[in-house]
Structure formats: C-alpha cells, structure tokens
Amino acid sequence: MLSFGSLVDKLNRRPSLAADINSAKWLRDKIIRSNSYSQNLYAALCNNQFQKLDLFSILKDETWQCSWRAAGRIVSDVCGEGDYLDYYCSGMGGIAGYDTDNNYLARNSFVTEGTVTDEVAKDLRRLGWLVVNPKG
C-alpha cells in the first residue's frame, strides 16, 4: 500500500519518455542496430504528444512532447555517436539535394517528421506509452 508521502511523490513526478527510452535495453539495442528504425523513432517523437499508460498520468491528462532537435538528441544519445543533426529534418527528403531521384525516403525506409509507424507505436506501447495525437 502506498503511504501518503509516496502518493504525493508519485503525483508530483512527471514521466519522461526520453528517460524510459534510455532505460529500456531492448529498445536501445533496436535503435543502435537499425538506422531506419532510429530515424522512424526520431520522426515519431516530432510533432506528437505522448501519454504514460499509468493511472496518475491519465487522470492528470499529462502528456510529454519534445522539439525536433530534442528528438534527434534523444536518438543520437542512445546511439552514442553523432548529434541531433544526424536526424534533424531527415524526413524532409528532397531538401538540400538529398533526393535527386525523388526516392530518398523510400530507399532508406525513412518517414516524415510526425509519422508514427506501426512498429514504433507498438514498441512505445510496450514501453508503457501511448501516442495521443498520431499524425501518421
């Protein structure tokens, strides 16, 4: 049973999807192994809100979100190399000459920022998070 003090602590603590991603070895391994998956996770973190699947977060209607730069930093930190610029705007395709044959995104299995692939949504749910306003 929760004491009053621990209940208050739980109510005041804000969940962090970034911290949960970093603490899940199975997810970190998946991000490190696959460039397309890491880009897809970055893209999902952009322009979306997430909610921890926990009673207090739901009752408080508490959500988590981050900027595109923060999303790139979260993924690059897990990979342990590079920085946010390795992901930032990676879903924009034809920008800056990347897409000379109009096939950059498909060729790399990348998605546009804000898109949540089924695989990423499933993994976030396994982690205990729900995308509350998916764009993709």
C-alpha positions in Angstrom: 0.0 0.0 0.0 1.2 3.5 -0.9 1.9 5.9 2.0 0.5 9.4 1.7 4.1 10.7 1.1 4.8 8.3 -1.7 1.4 9.0 -3.2 2.3 12.7 -3.2 5.7 12.0 -4.7 4.1 9.9 -7.5 1.6 12.7 -8.2 4.3 15.3 -8.5 6.7 13.3 -10.6 6.5 13.9 -14.4 7.1 10.9 -16.6 9.7 11.2 -19.3 9.5 9.2 -22.5 13.2 10.1 -23.1 14.2 8.6 -19.8 12.1 5.5 -20.4 13.7 5.0 -23.9 17.1 5.3 -22.4 16.4 2.8 -19.6 15.0 0.1 -21.9 17.9 -2.1 -23.1 15.8 -3.9 -25.7 14.8 -0.6 -27.3 18.2 0.9 -27.1 19.6 -2.2 -28.9 17.0 -1.9 -31.6 17.8 1.8 -32.1 21.5 1.1 -32.4 21.0 -1.9 -34.8 18.9 -0.1 -37.3 19.4 3.3 -38.9 15.9 3.2 -40.4 14.3 2.3 -37.1 16.2 5.1 -35.3 15.1 7.6 -37.9 11.5 6.3 -37.6 11.6 6.8 -33.8 13.0 10.3 -34.2 10.2 11.1 -36.7 7.6 9.7 -34.3 8.9 11.9 -31.4 8.5 15.0 -33.6 5.1 16.8 -33.7 3.4 14.3 -31.4 2.3 14.1 -27.8 2.6 11.0 -25.7 1.0 9.8 -22.5 2.4 7.4 -20.0 0.0 4.5 -19.5 -0.3 5.0 -15.8 -3.3 6.0 -13.7 -1.9 9.2 -12.4 -0.8 10.5 -15.8 -4.1 9.6 -17.4 -6.1 11.2 -14.6 -4.0 14.4 -14.7 -4.2 14.3 -18.6 -0.4 14.7 -18.5 1.4 14.5 -21.8 5.1 14.6 -22.9 6.4 16.1 -26.1 9.7 17.4 -27.4 11.2 19.5 -30.1 12.7 18.1 -33.3 16.2 18.9 -32.0 15.5 17.2 -28.7 14.1 14.2 -30.6 17.3 14.0 -32.6 19.4 14.3 -29.4 17.4 11.5 -27.7 18.1 9.1 -30.6 21.7 10.1 -31.1 22.5 9.9 -27.4 21.2 6.3 -27.4 23.4 5.5 -30.5 26.4 7.0 -28.6 27.7 8.9 -31.6 27.0 12.0 -33.7 24.5 14.5 -32.5 20.9 15.7 -33.2 21.8 16.9 -36.7 22.2 13.3 -37.8 18.4 13.0 -37.5 17.1 16.6 -37.6 15.0 17.1 -40.8 15.9 13.6 -42.0 12.3 13.1 -43.0 12.3 16.0 -45.4 13.6 14.1 -48.4 14.4 16.4 -51.2 15.8 19.2 -49.1 19.4 20.2 -49.9 19.9 17.8 -52.8 19.2 14.6 -50.8 16.5 13.4 -53.1 17.8 13.7 -56.7 15.7 10.7 -57.8 12.6 11.5 -55.6 13.1 8.3 -53.7 15.3 9.2 -50.7 12.7 8.4 -48.0 11.6 5.1 -49.5 15.1 4.0 -50.4 16.2 4.4 -46.7 12.9 3.3 -45.1 12.6 6.8 -43.6 9.4 8.6 -42.8 8.5 12.3 -42.5 8.6 14.0 -39.1 5.4 13.4 -37.2 4.7 10.0 -38.8 4.3 7.1 -36.3 5.0 3.7 -37.9 3.1 0.7 -36.6 6.4 -0.8 -35.3 7.3 2.3 -33.3 3.8 2.7 -31.9 3.9 -1.0 -30.8 7.3 -0.5 -29.2 6.2 2.7 -27.4 3.1 0.9 -26.1 5.3 -2.0 -24.8 7.4 0.7 -23.1 4.2 2.0 -21.4 3.5 5.0 -23.6 0.7 5.9 -26.0 0.8 8.3 -28.9 -2.2 10.6 -28.1 -2.3 12.5 -31.3 -0.5 10.5 -34.0 0.0 12.2 -37.3 1.0 9.2 -39.4 
